[in-house]
Amino acid sequence: MSGRDNATHDRSAEDESSPASALGRRGRGRPKRASDTEQAAAIARRARDLFLEKGYARTTMEDIVARCRISKSTLYRLFPNKTEVFGAVIDEHRQAMLALPGDYDDLPIDEALARIFRVEIDDEANHERMALIRFVLVEAREFPELRAQLRERGVDRSRHELARWLDGQRAQGRIDLKNADDAAKALMDLMLGAIVMKPHDEDQPWPERQERIRYLRNCISMFTRGLLPR
C-alpha cells in the first residue's frame, strides 16, 4: 500500500471511530468534539441495536462501550447504569411514535394528527418501529425498572406533549375540547392501540401499507369529528 493509500486508510479508520461518525465526525484539521447530548443520542441508537440483537439482560455496559467505540469512563459519565441507557433509547424512540413537539398550525387538524402519529411512514421505518415496540413489551414484563422507564419517559411524556399541542389548538380556536389531558389519553389509546396491537394479531396482521394508512386515517377522522368547533 502506498503512503497516500496508508494516509487515506488511517483517516477513514479514524473517522469511523471518532465522535462524529459513531459519536461525531472528524473533519480536516482540529477534531470537532460532539456535545454530551449528541454523544448520548448516538450511544442510545447503537445500544438500541444491541438490545434488539442480544436482549436487555444479556447486553452489558461493556458491550455498549465496544459497539460505540468509546471509553468506559465516557459511557458512565453520560449513563450511570444500563437502565438509564434504556431510558435514552425510549427517548429516541418516542419521536418514532409521536412527532412532537412540532409546528403543524398550517395543516387541517386531521392532517396534523396524521403527521404527529406518523401514519404514512414507509414499511422499513414501520418495521423498525414495531421491532422496538415488541422488544419493549416483552422485556418490560420481566424487568420492573423497564416498565417504569417506558411509562415515565415514553407514555407519560408523549401524552403530556400531545395534551400541550391540543391545548394550543384549543387556544387558537381550531378545536373545541374541555380537557386536553383526557383528549390526549383517548387519542393515544385509539391510535397507539391500533398501531401497537393490530400487528400482534396473528390471525389478522396488517395486510399492506396502504391498508394500514387507510385504517389509521379513519381512526383520526372519527376522533376529530368530536373536536371540531360547531
C-alpha positions as CSV (number, residue, x, y, z in Angstrom):
1,M,0.0,0.0,0.0
2,S,1.4,3.4,-0.9
3,G,1.9,6.3,1.5
4,R,-1.1,8.1,0.1
5,D,-3.2,4.9,0.5
6,N,-2.0,4.5,4.0
7,A,-3.0,8.0,4.9
8,T,-6.4,7.6,3.3
9,H,-6.9,4.3,5.2
10,D,-5.8,5.8,8.5
11,R,-8.1,8.8,8.1
12,S,-11.1,6.5,7.2
13,A,-10.5,4.4,10.3
14,E,-10.2,7.5,12.5
15,D,-13.4,8.9,11.0
16,E,-15.4,5.7,11.9
17,S,-14.3,5.6,15.5
18,S,-14.5,9.3,16.2
19,P,-17.4,11.2,17.9
20,A,-18.6,12.4,14.5
21,S,-19.5,9.1,12.9
22,A,-20.2,6.8,15.8
23,L,-20.4,9.7,18.2
24,G,-19.4,12.7,16.0
25,R,-17.4,13.1,12.7
26,R,-13.8,14.4,12.4
27,G,-13.2,16.8,9.6
28,R,-9.9,18.2,8.4
29,G,-7.8,19.9,11.0
30,R,-8.8,20.1,14.6
31,P,-11.3,17.4,15.6
32,K,-14.8,18.7,16.4
33,R,-16.0,17.5,19.8
34,A,-19.5,16.1,20.0
35,S,-21.7,17.6,22.7
36,D,-22.9,15.4,25.5
37,T,-26.4,15.5,24.1
38,E,-25.2,14.4,20.6
39,Q,-23.0,11.7,22.2
40,A,-25.7,10.4,24.4
41,A,-28.1,10.2,21.4
42,A,-25.6,8.3,19.3
43,I,-25.0,5.8,22.2
44,A,-28.7,5.3,22.5
45,R,-29.1,4.4,18.8
46,R,-26.3,1.9,19.0
47,A,-27.5,0.5,22.3
48,R,-30.9,0.0,20.8
49,D,-29.4,-2.3,18.1
50,L,-27.6,-4.2,20.8
51,F,-30.7,-4.6,22.9
52,L,-32.6,-5.9,19.9
53,E,-29.8,-8.3,19.0
54,K,-29.0,-9.7,22.4
55,G,-31.9,-8.8,24.7
56,Y,-31.8,-6.4,27.7
57,A,-30.4,-8.9,30.2
58,R,-27.6,-10.2,28.0
59,T,-26.4,-6.7,26.9
60,T,-23.7,-5.3,29.2
61,M,-22.3,-1.9,29.6
62,E,-19.0,-3.4,28.2
63,D,-20.9,-4.4,25.1
64,I,-22.1,-0.9,24.7
65,V,-18.6,0.5,25.1
66,A,-17.3,-1.8,22.4
67,R,-20.2,-1.1,20.0
68,C,-19.9,2.6,20.4
69,R,-16.0,2.6,20.4
70,I,-15.9,4.9,23.4
71,S,-14.2,4.6,26.8
72,K,-15.9,3.1,29.8
73,S,-15.4,6.4,31.6
74,T,-17.3,8.3,28.8
75,L,-20.2,5.9,29.0
76,Y,-20.5,6.0,32.8
77,R,-20.2,9.8,32.7
78,L,-23.3,10.0,30.4
79,F,-25.2,7.0,31.8
80,P,-24.7,5.7,35.3
81,N,-26.2,2.3,34.5
82,K,-27.9,0.2,31.8
83,T,-31.4,1.2,32.9
84,E,-30.6,4.9,32.0
85,V,-29.2,3.8,28.6
86,F,-32.6,2.0,28.0
87,G,-34.3,5.2,29.1
88,A,-32.4,7.1,26.4
89,V,-33.5,4.5,23.9
90,I,-37.1,5.2,24.8
91,D,-36.4,9.0,24.5
92,E,-35.1,8.4,20.9
93,H,-38.0,6.1,20.1
94,R,-40.6,8.5,21.3
95,Q,-40.3,10.6,18.1
96,A,-40.9,7.4,16.1
97,M,-44.3,7.1,17.7
98,L,-45.3,10.7,18.2
99,A,-43.6,13.5,16.2
100,L,-43.9,16.2,18.9
101,P,-43.0,18.9,19.5
102,G,-43.6,20.3,16.0
103,D,-45.3,23.1,14.1
104,Y,-48.5,21.9,12.4
105,D,-50.6,25.0,12.6
106,D,-50.7,25.4,8.8
107,L,-52.4,22.0,8.4
108,P,-56.0,20.8,8.9
109,I,-56.4,19.1,12.3
110,D,-56.8,15.6,10.8
111,E,-53.7,16.0,8.7
112,A,-51.7,17.5,11.6
113,L,-52.6,14.4,13.7
114,A,-51.7,12.1,10.8
115,R,-48.2,13.7,10.8
116,I,-47.9,13.6,14.6
117,F,-48.7,9.9,14.7
118,R,-46.5,9.3,11.6
119,V,-49.3,7.5,9.8
120,E,-47.5,7.4,6.4
121,I,-44.1,6.1,7.4
122,D,-42.7,3.6,4.9
123,D,-42.6,-0.1,5.5
124,E,-38.9,-0.2,6.6
125,A,-39.5,2.6,9.2
126,N,-42.6,0.9,10.4
127,H,-40.8,-2.4,10.7
128,E,-38.1,-0.8,12.9
129,R,-40.7,0.9,15.0
130,M,-42.6,-2.3,15.6
131,A,-39.4,-4.3,16.3
132,L,-38.6,-2.0,19.2
133,I,-42.2,-2.0,20.4
134,R,-42.3,-5.8,20.5
135,F,-38.9,-5.8,22.3
136,V,-40.0,-3.3,25.0
137,L,-43.3,-5.1,25.6
138,V,-41.6,-8.4,26.1
139,E,-38.7,-7.2,28.2
140,A,-40.9,-4.9,30.4
141,R,-42.8,-7.9,31.6
142,E,-39.6,-9.3,33.2
143,F,-37.9,-6.1,34.4
144,P,-40.0,-3.6,36.5
145,E,-37.4,-0.9,36.0
146,L,-38.0,-1.0,32.3
147,R,-41.8,-0.7,32.8
148,A,-41.1,2.5,34.9
149,Q,-38.9,3.9,32.1
150,L,-41.4,3.1,29.5
151,R,-44.2,4.7,31.4
152,E,-42.4,7.8,32.5
153,R,-40.2,8.6,29.5
154,G,-42.4,7.1,26.9
155,V,-46.2,7.0,27.5
156,D,-46.5,9.8,30.1
157,R,-44.1,12.2,28.3
158,S,-45.8,11.6,25.0
159,R,-49.3,12.2,26.5
160,H,-48.0,15.4,28.0
161,E,-46.6,16.6,24.7
162,L,-49.9,15.7,22.9
163,A,-52.0,17.4,25.5
164,R,-49.9,20.6,25.3
165,W,-50.3,20.6,21.5
166,L,-54.1,20.0,21.7
167,D,-54.4,22.8,24.3
168,G,-52.6,25.1,21.9
169,Q,-55.0,24.3,19.1
170,R,-57.9,24.9,21.5
171,A,-56.5,28.3,22.4
172,Q,-56.4,29.2,18.7
173,G,-60.0,28.2,18.3
174,R,-59.1,25.3,15.9
175,I,-60.7,22.6,18.1
176,D,-63.2,22.5,20.9
177,L,-62.4,20.4,24.0
178,K,-62.9,20.7,27.7
179,N,-59.9,18.7,29.0
180,A,-56.7,18.4,26.9
181,D,-55.3,15.7,29.1
182,D,-58.3,13.5,28.7
183,A,-58.4,14.1,24.9
184,A,-54.7,13.2,24.6
185,K,-55.2,10.0,26.6
186,A,-58.2,9.0,24.5
187,L,-56.4,9.8,21.2
188,M,-53.3,7.8,22.3
189,D,-55.5,4.9,23.4
190,L,-57.1,4.9,20.0
191,M,-54.1,5.4,17.8
192,L,-51.4,3.5,19.7
193,G,-53.8,0.7,20.3
194,A,-54.3,0.5,16.5
195,I,-50.5,0.8,15.8
196,V,-49.2,-1.5,18.5
197,M,-51.9,-4.2,19.0
198,K,-53.0,-4.9,15.4
199,P,-49.7,-6.4,14.3
200,H,-49.8,-8.7,17.2
201,D,-53.0,-10.3,16.0
202,E,-51.5,-13.2,14.1
203,D,-54.9,-14.2,12.6
204,Q,-55.3,-10.7,11.0
205,P,-52.0,-9.0,10.6
206,W,-51.7,-5.7,8.8
207,P,-52.1,-6.6,5.1
208,E,-50.3,-3.7,3.3
209,R,-49.0,-0.2,3.9
210,Q,-52.0,1.4,2.2
211,E,-54.5,-0.5,4.2
212,R,-52.6,0.5,7.4
213,I,-52.7,4.2,6.3
214,R,-56.4,4.0,5.4
215,Y,-57.4,2.5,8.8
216,L,-55.3,4.9,10.9
217,R,-56.6,7.9,8.9
218,N,-60.1,6.7,9.6
219,C,-59.4,6.5,13.3
220,I,-58.2,10.1,13.2
221,S,-61.3,11.2,11.2
222,M,-63.7,9.6,13.7
223,F,-61.8,11.3,16.6
224,T,-61.6,14.7,15.1
225,R,-65.3,15.0,14.3
226,G,-65.9,15.4,18.0
227,L,-63.2,18.1,18.3
228,L,-64.0,20.5,15.5
229,P,-65.9,23.6,16.6
230,R,-69.6,23.6,15.8
